[in-house]
Amino acid sequence: MLELPSQYTEQADNRALLVLIAVLTPLMTIIVSNADSLRYGLGKKTSYALISQGLDKLSDIDFDGYGIFSYPKDNAVFNADIYPGALDIPGNGIDEDGFLGDAVLAVRHKDGLAEIAPQKGKHIVLIVLESARADLLEKKIGGDYIAPTLRTIADRGSAIKYAYSHTGYTTTSIRAIFNRSLVRDHTRITLIDFLQSAGYQLSIISGQDESFGNVASDVGMKNEGVYYFDARTAIDDRVFPSKEQGSLRLSEERVIEQFQSHMNDLDFSQPQFIYLNIQAAHFPYTHPKMKKRLTDKLIPRSEINIENKDWLAITYWNAIASADWAVKQVLDAFKDRKLLDNVTFMILGDHGESLFEDEFLGHGHAINDSQTKIPLIINDSHIFADQAIGQVDVAEIVIRSAFGLTNAWVDNGKPVFQIVGTLSQPLLIAHVKQGGVRTVFDFRSEQVFLSDLQLWKPYKEALLEPVHKSRVEPLIREWEALRWQEAESL
């Protein structure tokens, strides 16, 4: 029998091996992409990521950016209009995003603020505290409450128990407060437009650069007749060297100094609206001018890590104590002018802050109470809220309080929509209701989390159970509706 030379046998073996690898690699990648546990583990490996991304591009036949080797997958590789996260156009009979069939045109609810006649009411002071956690009212250090001023306002007025930010980002939170929507919505009157139509004089005094992300112009802070002061207009007083928009910051003392000076120029025979933004608790929770109110040793930025989380926490709470001090100066200014009975104070956080208790530091990466539950305090004991309140609700609450109108919020089935990412590219969306019950949808795995049950379920399995479907479907429908509303406004 004729034997082939060894080099030919070796070459044949190598070719067979290459063919085997060429066949098995896509097969194994498909298997891994369909298995949550495997995908989660191997997804952290650079080699797997490169292989799956390469194969995914090769299978992206319709060039919509998605193939069959990624997750979630493109279930219509020959149709560029259908892919994960595509804009689902309501009523066209096509399920572009792959969820729940064709999108449904959302029913627009009445705008409660638009039904209120503009009038001259009490003065309004709206104070936003950067990165303020909801538990600040109950926090003690050394047996003393760290926010005594805020506690006093809450005790004499109201502290809404279930108040939430819609996002973990400052710019979107400020837009939600002032524009009363998560998207440009020309059917809803904005807070600043309403107040100007009611004859209020408006003042903006902020410790951050409000033009960051075009927020100031988007919400009306730059409207004609509005007094405007922020970290950009006082750039030489910044607490850090950087002049980047996201880094500009004024101390609490500088903001209060500007507020006190401006108070002398205001005509309180006319209704006044004053917006204050206090940056005390912005990361790294201290600055070179920060007063040591709770501790003699504030953590340096270089020492911030999970091993030093207790030191980090007391530094954060020291910053909150500084914010509380700033609020006291505002109250005292009105008290000195004997105006306390004629002013509505509303104090809230733009978002919360994780302090490593959930393995995270900061905000904007998870939907949980640490990062999205916020303080919402008003000096009006007639406020009654037995439901979850979002930042889009704040303007109507404060207007009703200033006008002496009925102010009961008792729809305890009403959800607050929350998101990590953007509407067009979300990572997580959620509904949170009264009691803090959340339904979370993760776009990366298409899994649903039901917080009260501490249960993760594949999205399609959850839809098969009516009790779960009744929570998941409204959540995804609201996301689709907001996306469509955003697209219409562009």
N, C-alpha and C positions, 0 to 999 in steps of 0.2 A: 504494500500500500504506500502511495506516494505521500510523504509528509512535507508540509509547507515549512519553509524556514521560520525560525522562531520570531523574527522581526515582523513577518506577515501576520502570524497568530496574535502577536501583541497589539498590532495596529487594529486588527479586527475586534479584539477585546475592547480596545479604547473606543472604537466607533460604537460598539454595542453599548458601552457604558454611557457615552454621550447621548445616544438615542434614549436610553433609559432615563437619564437625568432630564432630557428635554421633555419627555412624557410625564415623568413623575413630578417635576417642579410645579407646573401649572395645576396638576391634580391635587398635590398637597396644599398649594396655596389656596385653592378653592375650598378644600376641606377646612383649613384653618380659619378662613374668612367667615365660614358658616358656623363655627363653634366659638361661643363667647369666651370660654375659659382659655382656649388655645390662642385666640386672637388677642386677648388682653395681655397674655404673657409674651407672645412672640412679637407683638406690635411694638414692644420696647427695644427689640433687637434691630440694629441698623441693617444687618444683612437681609432680614425678612422684609423690612420696610422698603428697601431698595428693590427687591425682587417683586413684591406685591405692587409697588407703584409703577414699575416698568411694565409688568404684565397688564396692569389696569389701563395704562396709556395705549398699549397695543390693542386692547379690546374695546377702546373707545371709538367705535366705528362711526358714530354720528357726530363726534367732536363736540359733545356737550360737557366734557370735563369729567365724565364718570364712565367706568367700565364695569366688568363683572368680577373683578378681583379685589375691589375695595369693599368697604362696608360703611354705610349701606350701599347696596348695589344698584346699578342702572338696570331696571327691569324692561327697558325698551331701547336696546342698543342701536336700533335703526331709526329712532325718532328723537331728534335733537330737542324737542319741546318737553319731553318727559324724562325727568331725572330726579334724584333725591334733592329735596329742597327747592325745586323749581317753583316759580310763581304760579299758583293755581288760580286760573281765571274763573270766577263764578259763572255758572250757568251756560258754559260752552260745551258741556257734555264730555269734557276731557279731564282726567285726573292727572294733572301735570306733576304734582309732587309725590304721588303714590300713597296718599293718606286719605282714607274715608271716602273715596270716590271724588266726584266733582265738587269743588268748593261751593259753599252756599253763600249767597249775598246776605250779609249781616243786617239785621234789623237795627236801625238807628234809634236809640232811646232819646227821650226828651232831655234837653239840656236844662238842668235845674237852675243854673245861674242865669241863663238867658230869660227865664221867666220872672226874675227879680227886677223890679224897677230900679234903675240907678237913682241914688239919693245920697244925701250927706249923712253919714253915720258917725260912729266913734272913730277916733284915730286908730290906725292899725300899725302894729310893729310885728314884722315877720322876721324871725331869726333862724337861720340855718346853721347848724353846728356840724362841722366836718367830721365824718367818721364816728358819729355818736351812737353808741350801743343803747339798746332799749333798757338794759339793766342798770343804767347809770343812777336812776332814782333810788335804787335799793343798795347800792354799793357803799360799803364802809371800809375805811382804813383806820386802824387803831381805835376802833369803836365809834368813829365819827363819820357821818355821811359826807361823801365827797362833793355832793351837789346840793347844798342846803337851800340855795336860792330857787333852783328849779323845783325842789320838793315843796317849798312854800307856795309857789305858783300852782303846782298840781293839787296841793291840799285845799287851797281856797278856790280853785277852779276845777279843771278836769284833766286827767291823763288818760288818753285813749289806749286801752290795753293791747289791742291787736292792730298796730299801725305798721305799715311795711313800705319799703322802697320797691319800685318795680325792677330796678337794676342795681348793680353794685358799682355804678359809675356816677361821678359828680355831674358831668354835663347833662346826661340824660335825666338825672333826677331833678336838676334845676328846671329843665324844660318841662318835665311833667308837672312840677309845682305851678309854674307860671302859665304854661299853655294848656294845662289840664288834659293833656293827651300824650300818648307815647309816639304819636306821629303828627305831622302837620295836618290839622283838621280844621278846615275853614268854616265848618258848621258850628264850632264851639268858640264862644267868645273867650278871649284870654283875660287873665287877671288884670294886667296893666291896662288893656283897652277898656275893660269894665270900669276900673277905678277912675280913669281919666274922664270917661263919660259921666261919672257920678260927681265930678268936680273935685276929686282929691288931688292934692299936690304930692308928687312922688319923689322919693330920695333913695338912691342906691349907694350903700356904703359897704364895701366888701374887702375882705382880707386876701382874696384871690384875684387872679386875672379873669374877669367875667367874659372877656372876649375870646377866651380859649374855646375852641370848637364852635365859634360864632354864636355862643349862647346869648350874649348881651343883645345883639341885633335880632336874633331869632325870637326872643321873648318880649322885646319892646323896651329894654332898659335904656336904649339909645333914642327912644322916641323924643320928639321935640317937647321941651318943657320939663324933662326929667333930670333931676340933679344926679350926677354920676361921679362916683369916686371908687377906685379899686386899686389893686396892687400894681397895675400898669401905669395909672396916673400918678402914683407915688413911688415910682420905681427905685428912687434913691433910698427909700426907707425899707427896702426888702431885707428879710432876715438871712437869706442865703445869697451867695455871690451870683449864681446863675440868673440869666435874664430870659431863659426859656419860659414859654407861656405856662407849662405845667408845673414849673418850679417856683414861679413868682409867689411870694407870700409876705404878708404883713403880720406883725405881732398883734396880739389882742389889745395891748395898750395903745398901739398906733391907730387901730380901728376905733377904739373908744374915744381917743383924743379927737379924731375927725368927727365922730358922732356928736360929741359934746360941743365942739365948735360950731357945727352945722345947726344944732338945736337953737342956738342964739339967733340964727337968721330966719327961722321958720315962723310963720304966722299961724298960731294955733286957734285963731278964730275961724280958720278954714280947715277942713278935714285933711289930715296928713297920713300918708303911707310911707313907712320907712322899712326898707329891707336891709338887714345886716347879715353878713356872712363871717363867721368866726372860724378861723383855720387852726385853732390850738391843737386839735387831735389829729392833724395830718401827719402821716408817716414822715419822719421817724419819731413823732410824738414829742419832740422837743426842738428847740432852736437856740441860738446863742443868747437870746434875750429872755428865754423862758424863766419865769419865777418858780422857785422850788417851794411849792405849797404843801406837798405831802411827803417829800423825801429830800434828803440833802445830796443825793447822788443819782442823777438822771443817766440812763444808759446811753453810752456813745453808739453811734450808728454801727461802728465796726464790731461791737459786741452783741449785736442783735442776732440771736439764734435760739433754737428751741431749748437748748440747755439753760439759757438765761431767761426763760419765759416769765418767771416771777418778777425779775428785775424789770423786764420789758413792760409787764402789766402795771406795775406801780408808776412807771414813767408815763404810760398811757393815761392812767387815772389822774395823775398830776396835771396832765394837759386838760382833761375834762374839768378838773377843779379850776383851772385858769379860764376855761370857757364859762363856767358858772360865775366866776368873779365878773367877767365881762357883762353877763346878763344882769347882774346886780347893779352895775353902773348905769345901765339903761333904765332899769326900774327906778333907781334913785333920781335920775334926771327928770323923770315924769313926776315923781313924788315931790321933788323940790318945787315944781311948777304947779303943784296941786291939780294934776291932770290924771291921776291914777284911775279915777272913776269914769274917765271918758276915753279910755284906750283899750283896745283888744290886743293882747299879746299872744302870739302863736310861736312856739319854739319847736323845732323838729330837726332830725338828722337827715343828711342827704343819703346816707346808707349806714350800715353797721360796720363792724370790724372784727375779724377773727384774730385772736391773740394766742395762737398755737393750741387752743384747747381742742380743736378739731383737726390738728396737724397742719392747718393753714395759718398764714399770717397775711393780713390785709383784707381785701375785698374784691369782688368781681369775678371770683373763680368758682363759687358754689352758691346754691340756693338753700340757705339755712337761716336760722334765727340770728346767729352771730353776725352774719354779713348783710341781712336784709330786714331784720326787725328793728324798728327805730323808735326813739321817743317822740311823742306827739302831745304837747302840753299846751293848754290854753287857759287863760285866766277867766274862764266863764263856767260857772258851776251848772249852768243850764244845758250844757252840751251833754248829749247822751248818745253813746255809740255802742250798740250791741251787735257789731259786725266788724269784719275786717275793713280797714280803711287804707286806701292807697294814696300816694302823693297827688294823683290827679283829682282827688276829692277835697284836698286841703283848701283851695281857693273858695269853694262854695261854703265850706264850714266857717271860714274866717269872715266872709262877707255876711253870712247870716247872723253870726255873733255880733258883728259891728252894727248891724241894722236892727238888732233885737228881734229877729225872726225865729220861728220854730226851727229847732236844730236837733232833731232826733234821727238817728241812723240805726235802723233796727232790722234790716234785711240780713239775717245771719246766714243766709245761704249764698250771699253775694261773694264771689271770689275776687281776689286781687291778682292780676296777671304779673308774672315775674319772668325775667329772661337773663341768661348769660350769653353774651355774644350780641349779634345784631339780628334784626328781624329777617334779613335775607340770608344770614349765615349763623343761625343759632347753634349753640352747644346744648343748652338746657332751656326748657320753658317749664313754668309751673303755675298752678292755681293754689293760693293759700286762702283759707276761710277762717271765720271766727273760731277760736279755739286753737288756731295754729295748725290745722289739718292741711297737709299739702298733698298735691298730686303733681309729680315731676315726670317729665318726659325727656329722656336723653337721646338726642339725635345721633350720637356716635354709635350707640348700641341698639337703638330702637327698643329700649326697655323703659318700663314705667315703674316709678317708686310711689307707693302709697304709705305716707308717713305714719298714719295711725295704726297701720297693720305691720309696719316695719318690713314691707314686702316689696321685692323687685320682681316684675313679671315681664316677659316679652310682650310688646305692644299688641301683637295680633292675638295672643292668648287672652290678654286683658279684655279685649273687645268681645270675646265669646261669653263673658260673664256679665250679665246686665248691671249688677251693682258696681262693677269696675268700669264698664262702658259708660255709665252715666257720669263718671268723673273724667275719663280720658277724652271722650269725644268733644265735650264743650271746650276743653283746654286746647286741643288741636284746631278746632273750628275758630277759636278766638285768635290764635296765631295766624291762621290763614286770612282771617278778616282784617287784621292789622296790617299784614303784608300787602293785601290788595288796596287798603286805604292809603298806605304809604306810596304805592305805585301810582295811584290815581292823583296824588298830590304833587307828584314830580312834574 
